[in-house]
Amino acid sequence: MLKELELHGVLIKLVQGDITRSQTEAIVNAANSSLLGGGGVDGAIHRAGGPAILEECKQIRAMQGGCPPGQAVITGGGKLKARHVIHTVGPIWRGGRNNEAGVLAEAYQNSLALACDYEIKSIAFPSISTGAYGYPLEEAAAVAIKTICDFLARKSDCPLTEIHLVAFDPSTMAAYSESLSNCSPQKT
Ligand code: AR6
């Protein structure tokens, strides 16, 4: 099972576990447009990070009125090991003909672009949209990994050196591993 791949000087690593324990400089939250928290990974991040994250989310909400699907915003990490949390909003799965793949790709792209802007060197992503939002796992993994690989091929002036994809369960891990092998430089 392929678990890591170096591409354009960046290590893409598949990790199984809880993203709130990640040692990366930033972690990504699969939030909703309200930015006010929720269940799943969003709930876990706010619980582990404490109230400072929600306070910052409220300030962002006051300034820009939430976060539309595909967009991303950044806060501090509160009590987390990660210094930053990038909150992005994935699409709700509605059968696949409503630009779900486009919005999911934007969520990864905009999170990565924000990480570059903040000169973040390492970042961890959860499997955006595949829980409460119902996006089929294999399809979401393919979009996530293709988007990351395309982003790395185009990036310039970005200090990122490590991207972790955190799978909460073995089936997510298997889906990532399958997609990562399609990203391999030998196959392109
Ligand atoms: N670490 C890593 N992955 C996790 C963790 C964790 N601690 N907890 C859950 N996952 P979801 P979505 C996985 O539902 O589908 C929230 O209520 C989970 O197993 O968290 O984008 C928000 O507020 C799944 O693989 O996010 C929104 O309303 C993945 O994270 C809505 O859910 C995503 O599941 C967003 O739904």
Boltz pocket constraint, residues with backbone or C-beta under 6 A from the ligand:
constraints:
  - pocket:
      binder: B
      contacts: [[A, 17], [A, 18], [A, 19], [A, 20], [A, 30], [A, 31], [A, 32], [A, 37], [A, 38], [A, 39], [A, 40], [A, 41], [A, 42], [A, 43], [A, 44], [A, 90], [A, 126], [A, 127], [A, 128], [A, 129], [A, 130], [A, 131], [A, 132], [A, 133], [A, 134], [A, 135], [A, 166], [A, 167], [A, 168], [A, 169], [A, 172]]
      max_distance: 6.0
